[in-house]
Amino acid sequence: MKYAQVAVPLPVQDPFTYLLENGFSDAAKVGSRVLVPFKNREIQGYIVGINQQSEGVKTKPVKELIDAEPVLDAVFLELAKWMSEYYFCSWGEAIENMLPKSVKLGKKHGDFAHATATEAKAEDFVTPTDFELTQEQVYALDLICKFSDTGRYHPVLLHGVTGSGKTEVYIRAIKHGLEKGKGAICLVPEIALTTQIRDFFQGHFSGLLEIIHSRLTDRERMLAWLRIREGKSRVVLGPRSALFAPVENLGLIIVDEEHENSYKQAETPRYHAREAAKKRAELENAVLILGSATPSLETMREANEGRITKVVLTKRVVNRELPLVRIVDLKREIEIHRKLSIFSFPLQKEVAASLEKKESVLLLLNRRGFATQVQCLGCGQIVQCRHCRVSLTYHQSKEILLCHYCNFQTKLEDRCPSCQAGVLKYVGWGTEKIESEIARFFPQARIARLDTDVARHKGMQEKILKDFRAGRIDILVGTQMIAKGFDFPQVTTVGVISADVGLALPDFRSSERTFQLLTQVAGRAGRGSLKGQVIIQTFSPHHHSIVFAKDHDYQAFYDKEVPMRQELGLPPFSHLINLIIHSPDEQEIYRYAMELKKNLADRSAKFFELIGPAPLPFYKLRGHFRWHLMLKGDDVRAINRELRKRLSGVTKPSRIKLIVDVDPVSVL
């Protein structure tokens, strides 16, 4: 008799054994979906192994074999197993994350019309006249092609300043692979960036290209998955989930803007696509390119230690200069003008000059809304969310107060909800306020705003970006959405309204994120034939993240930041595992946190250093109180094995939820 080891998409550690009978014995294959009894219901699982004995355990039979052919091959099963061990989830949860929704729901391939595209061939890709590469681009491309031809895993960091032509290197590396019969995946951090890069890729790869992102319907996603699986689409482009596209003979994986936090998934499995891409490339014997103007400190340390080959592009294409960056000290502005203005005099002057010359302007403020707080001048109370201990943000366009964490909203009243005083003060700035003020300063300018409030309306994000690129918008105001990856040749002036927003956050990565954001947004200026300039407004003009961003000096920032991390034993010199506990009962969560600490502290020094427990900076969110403990160590999988044992020794009340976040990108 044969037995199947079945991974189920539930938070359980090991696969379960089921009997293969009713004719399933010969038909069942590793990687196929099955319907199995589980407790008092039937669920879909995935066969991860088949053996001849059940090890003496009484087993239930498989109810249904869904697939004649596996939906997952050995590479994906191994990748999912690695994800489960590293990111503290089950094998089944990791597998299910890789598949289109229609496959997860148990639908068979026959339930869908097959793709109508004809078989694609490597010679089908299109060539636009290619421009001449710089010497640095030639060196980078030659090295990547050399690695590709070995047929072995090679990770490469392509560290290129903004505008240095990294995308052109990607395209030519993909073409080289296609000529050798190899497919490629290119990951981008945002769907909006997918749209822009799509235009470049479509001009080169025509019918070979497949775009995957969350805005596809279930049917569109399933058909795309089938086209890729059948070898009709050879080049895949998209955000994080595109990593799991079943590309035939995969030879190249690209992670563009590899430093971006959006590559980390916020729900189970909480994997980082950059790290999962390393593992898949290793399993596929493929080349991995990690591209960025501001690499993560983790990636740069690996490169400096020789674990990743580093290639540097120090110059922009066509000998274009990096923009001139000026820092405006807002404290000094107040001293001179006796007031704080949203737009400093230097910024007003440069915006006016750009508009006079019919050039375009980008204004960045990484805060949504009109005012970040509403405060009563009578009692001093700041209006807070009833579910979260955070201030509500005033959104003028809808006349509401909105919580940016739980989405609670309420109408703005004329009186204070605490003391009923009738004098309310708006505190802080958001993108709505910037849009309103810039219209007052420059009434003739055509102005648009791009943040998540605008982007949630279908088609608006693409329309605004298209109009801005076409010159139908003079000034684009936005959050970090406008800062990364976009190529707007007509932009000559970039203004950062407040560089201090990210620095105020109680997170050890705040300096790194600030440097990256400032460097990236500065890189939007001067990408065409016109010289660019950047104005950074700040109350912290001497902070190293701002000073080195001004000089486009990544190495100086790295040399300053890394010793501080090393002294504290923080990443990239360790791994962190954040245990986040939340519950609607404040006393219950405190007791559980203390019991968990007691259990983990016993002999913990052998495996990890224990930090906490402590309340999280945003202590109450969405009606739940939040505590956390942090584990710090070198070997994630060893820590996880010990953690699973320790957690089994602590009874968790039903109202408490425990989240295990490995290598968190934020500890807020």
C-alpha positions, 0 to 999 in steps of 0.5 A: 500500500502507498501513503501520501505525505500531505501538507495542508495550508494551516498553521501546523508544523508537519505534513500528515499521512494519508492512505492512497486507495480507490485507484489513487495509488498509481495516479498520485504524484508528488506536487499534486493537489488532493482533498483530505479529511481533516478533523471534522471537515475536508480540505485541500492539501498538497502531496509532498512525499509518497512512501510504502508504509505509514510508520504504524500510524492509523491513517485516513484515506485521501478523498479525491485526487484533484490533479492528473499532473502536479501543479508544483515541481520539485523546485517549488516544493523545496522552496516552500519547505525552505520558506516554512523553516525560515519564515516560521510558517507551515509547508502548506501555507508556503505552498498555497502562497505560490499558487493562483487563487483558482488553484488554491480553491481546488479548480482543475485546469480543465475548468479554464480555457487554455491560453490562446497564444501560440508557442513563443520562441526565443527569436520572437523577441523584438529589437528598438534601436539599442543605444550605445552602452557606457563602459560600466554597463558593458562590463556589467552586462558581460559579467552577467552573461558570463555567469549565465553561460556557466549554468550555475547560481551566481548572485550579483549586486548591480549598484548603480546611481539613479539614471545609470541605465540599470534597466537597459542592463536587465533587458540585454541580460534577459535577451542573452538568456532567451537566445540560450533558451532560458526564461527570466523573472523581473521583480519590481516593488510597486504595481505602478513601477510595473506599468512603467517598466512594462512599456520598456519590456513590451518593446523588446519582448513582445509576445514573450512577456507576461505581467503578473500583479494583484489587480488581475482577475482570478481568471486573468491570473490563472490564464497567465499562470497557464501560459507561463507553465506551458512555455508560451510566456518566457519573461515575467514582470511583476511585484513580489508574487511574480517570483513564483511564476512557473517559468520554464528553464529559468535562467535569470531573476532580477530584483529591481530596487532590492532595498524596498520594504514592499518586498516583505509580505505583511501576512503569513507567510511573512517572507521577503521576496529578495531572500526567497529569490536568492533561494529560488535562483540557487535551486534553479542554477540561475543568475540573480541580479539585485539592483539598486542605487541605495542597496540595503545594508544586508545586501551590501555587507554580503557583497563586501564579504564576497558572497555576492559579486558587486558591480558598480555604475557610477555615472548616469547615461549620456554623461548626464550629471547628478542633480545639485542638492541643497539643504534648507535649515527650517530652523534658520528659515524661522529665525529669518522670516519669524514664521514657519512656511510650508515652502521655504524661500529657496523652494518657492524660487526654484519652483517658480523658475521651473514653471517659467521655463515650462519644466516640471516639478515633483514635491514629496511629503511622506504623509497623507491627508491635510493635517496630521492632528486636530487639537482643541485649544481649550483643553489641549486634547488631540482627537484620537481614534477610538480603536487605536491610540493614535491621532486621527488625520484630517482629510479635507477633500472628504471633510473627515477624520481618518485613522491610517491604521484601522481606517476608522473615520468620523465627521469633523465636528465644530466642537471638541469631543472632550470639552465641547470647546469650539476652537480647534487647531490643525497641526502638521502637514499632509499631501492634501495641505501641500496640494492646497498651498501650492495652488495658492502660491502658483494659481496658474500651474496644473497640479495633481496629487498622488498618494494612496487616497488617490491611487485607490480609485481605479485607473487614477494612478496610471492616468496621473503618471501618464499625464505628468509624463506627457506634460499635462501636469506641471507639479506633482505632489505625492508621498513615497509613491512618486519617489522611486524608479520613475523616469520623468525626463522633463522634471528639473526641480524636486522639493522635499517638504520635510525630510524629518518625517521618517527620522522621528520614527522609533525604528533602528532602520529610520536613518537607512530608510530616510537616506534611501528615500531622499536619494531615490526622490533626488534621482527623479530630477535631471534625467533628461537633457536638462540639469536637475536640482533638489531642495531638501527642507529639514530641521535636522540639516546635520543628520548623516542620512540627510548630509550623505543623501545631499552628496549622493554618497552611499558609501559614506552613509554605509561607513557611518551607519554600519559601525552603529549597527555593529555596536548594538548587534543589529542587522546586518550583524544579526537576525531579528525575530519579532514576536508580536502579541495582541489582544483586546484584553490588556491584562490578559496580554500582559500575563501572556507576555510575561509567561512567554518571557519566562519560558523563552528565557530558560536556556535561551542564551544558547540560541538567541538573545531575548529582548523585552517584552515591551509595549509596541510604539503604537500600543493600541491598534484596531481595538487590540493592545500590542506587546512584543518580544524580540529574539536576536541571533545568528541562525534563524532556522536554529532559533525557529526550531527552539522557538517551536519547542518553547511555544508548545510549552505555553498555553495561549488564550484564545483571544490572544494572537501571536505573530512571528515576524522573521527579519522584520523590516519595521518594528513599529 
